[in-house]
Amino acid sequence: MLFLDELPEFDRKVLEVLREPLETGEIHISRAARQVTFPARFQLLAAMNPCPCGYLGHGRRACRCTPEQVMRYRAKISGPLLDRFDLMVEVGSLPLEELQQLPSGDATATVRARVVAARERQWQRQGRSNAELQGAELDEVCALPEAERSYLNQLLEKLALSARAYHRVLRVARTLADLQDTALARTHLLQAVQFRRGLAGFGSNE
């Protein structure tokens, strides 16, 4: 697992190097007349502020950034790199009194058991995790009725998402269904697309 805090503060060239191993699980290094390939399968987690000062959308403090500064800040992360993220969650600022009254939620052991059970379902069904599904195998495991496929296509077209995003949405939706031990349904597709909607407005196409 690789966690990058303050993602836009990393050098653009360093971030772009991550695109290949995120896609293939390997990294190729060339030096003079020699080339070598190393395994590089990892899960990437990243965090960033909504703007340079960190207060865009804050309920109690005003953002000091201009729209141009916000755009330049977000454009430090390329569109092709962002396209390789499956999930994006915006975490808003909470007042202290509300933070202290939040419910405890599920215990870690409960969540872990749910994840382990979902992974076991995937291995029993296809002999690998959903993240490793490609091509025809992905289409088979995530087969959709015509109405659901048309609904998903309309959502993706409306959000101008790529073919890569389409496959990632299917994998996430299938995983959501596995966590609930249910068949793949429209609710899972919608939730998977919602996780990608946060990517809108970030990144450049370079």
N, C-alpha and C positions, 0 to 999 in steps of 0.2 A: 504494500500500500504506500502510495506517495501522496503526501499532503503538502500543498503549496499555499501558504498564507500570503495575503496581499498580492494576489495573482498579477495584477497589472504592473507591479513594481519589478517583476523579473524582466530580464532582457528579452526583447522580441525574438531574437534568433534562438535563444535557449528554449523558449516555449514552442517554437515551430519544430524543433527537433523531436518533440514528444509525439508529433502526429504519426510518424511511421510506427513506433512500437505500440501506440494505442490501437492502431489498425491491425497490425500483423502479429504482435507479441514478440517481435524480434528487433534488434538494432544492428545496422550494418555500419561498420567503420572502415574507411578507406584511408590508407596512408602510403604515399608513393606508389610502389608497385604491388602492395599487399592489401588484401581485404579480409576482414574477419566478421563473422556473425555471432552475436551473443543472444541468448534468450532474455527477453525483457517483458514478460507478461506481468502487469501490475494493475491495480485499481487506483485511479487518480481522483483525489479529492482536492478541492480548491475553495478558497474564501476570498472575498474582496468587498470593499466598501461600495456604496452606490455612486459615489462621486469622490473627487480628491479630498474634500474636507470631511467627508463621512456623514454629513447630516441631511442629505437629500431625502425628503419624505419624513423627516423626524417630526414628531408631534410637538416638541417643546423648544427645539433649537432651530434657528434659521440656517439654511444652506448658504454658504458664501460664494459658491461656484456659479459661473455663467454657463448658459447652455452650451457654448462652444467648448468650455473646459470639461464639462461632463462628457461631451461627445468625444473629445480627444482622449480622455481617460479610458473610456470604454473601448475605443478603437485600438487600444494597445493590444488587445486580444483579437486575433484574426477570426473571421467567420469560419474558415475550415477547421480551426482548432476547437471552437465552441461547438461545432457540429458533431464533434466526437464525444460530447458530454451527453449522458442519457437523462440526467435529472438536474433541475435547477430550482432551488427553493429560496425564496426571499424571506429573510428573518427580520421582522420589524423590531423597533425599540419598544420596550415595555416599561411603564412606570414601576418604581420599586414596590409600591403597595400591591400592584397587580401581580408582579413577579412572585411575591411572597405568598400569594393565595392560589397559585396554580395547582391543579390536581397532580398527584404524584405520577399517574400513568402506569403503564405495564412495567413490571419488573424486568430487569435485563435477562434473567433466566427464562422468562416467559417469551420474550421476543426472540431469544436465541433458539428456543425449541421450535418456534414457528418457522424460522428461517431454515433450520436443519430439516424440518419436515418437508418444506417446499423444495429444497435441493434434492432430497431423496425421491420425490415425485418426478423431478426432471430426469434424474439418472435412470429411474425405472422405465420412464416413457421413451427416452431417446439416447440414453447412455452417455450424456454429457450435460453441462449446464446450458441454460437458455442463452447466455452470453456468447456461447461458442457456435450457435446455430447460424448457418449460412445458406443462401440460395434456395434450392428446391426443398431442402430439409426444413428450413424456417417456414416456407409456405405451407408445408404439410402439417407441421406441428401447430401453426397458427392459422389453420384454415378457417375462413370466415364465410358466412352466408353472403349472398350477393348484396342484400340490403345493408349489412354491416360494412362490407368492403366499400360500397358506394359512399356510405356515411363517412368512413375514415378518409377516403380520397377527397371528399369535399372539405373536410377539416384541414388536411394537409395543403390542399391547393389554396385555401383561404389564408393560411399562415405562411404560404410560400416556402414550405419546408422541402428539403432535398430528398433524393432517393435514399441516401444514407440515413436520413432522419426517419424515413418510412420504416426501414428495417429495424431501427432502434426502438421506435414506438411499438412495433409488434413484439419485440423481445421484452420490453418493459411491461406491456399489457399482459403477455403470457405469464410473466413472473408475478404480477399482481393477482392474477387468477390462481396461480399455484399457492400463493400465501394464504388465500381463502379456501383452497381446495375445492374450487368450482370450475365450471367450463368458462372458456374465454367469452366475454360478453361486451356489449357496447359500453357499459360503465367502466370497464377496464381500459378500453381504447380511449375514452374521453379523459380518464385520469392520466394516462400515459402522455397524451397530447398536452394536457394542462401542465405537466412537468416541463415540457419543452417551450411553452409559451413565454416563460421567463427569459428565454434567450433573445427575444425580439428586442431590437434597439441596442444590442451589444455587438461589438466586433466589426472589423472591416473585411472586405472580400479579398484582400491582398494575400 
